[in-house]
Amino acid sequence: MALKAVQELLGHATIDMTMRYAHLSPDVKRDAVHVLDTPSPARVHTGHMTPETPAAGTLC
């Protein structure tokens, strides 16, 4: 889930307040690294990020 959505749902005035409570578990970090290490077909062919590439700063 995007941190901006979490901020709005919790009623935080700033993203800094949301970030204060947003701690990633080791499993989430490991999974994020796996996603970044796994080549997608779009990145393999062009070498560039595409709109289909998962956005950074999302929580699972």
N, C-alpha and C positions, 0 to 999 in steps of 0.2 A: 504494500500500500504506500502511496506517495506521502511523504512527510507533510506536504502542504495540506493534503486532505485530512491528515491526523490533526494538524494544527487547527483547522476550521472546525472539525468535529468536537474537539476538546475545548474550543473557545479560547485558545491561547492568543494573546494579542500579537506575539512575535514568534517567528520560527525558532529564535534562541530559547524560548521557554520550552518548546516542544523538544528541541535537541537536548535539553538538560535531562529529559527523562527517556530519551531514545537510545537504549543500549542494545547493541547487537550481540547475540550469542555467538560463540565460536562456530556453531553449526551454520548459522546464517552467513557468517563471513566466509566459511569454507565453500558454501554453495555459490556465493557471489563470485569467488575466484574461479570456480568450475565453469560458470556461465561465461566469464571473460576469457577463459582458456579454450573453450570449445568454439571452433570456427563455425560460423553460420555460412550457408551457401552464398549469401549476398556479399559477405566480407571476403570470402575466399576468391570470388571472381573479380571483385573490384579493388579490394584492399582498403575500402573506405567504409565508414559507418553509414548505415541507412536508417530511414524512419522505422524499419522493422526491428532494429537493434534495441534490446531492452534499455530502458532509461536508468541512469544512475540515480541513486537516492531513493530507491523504493524499498519498502519493507515487505517481507513475505509473511 
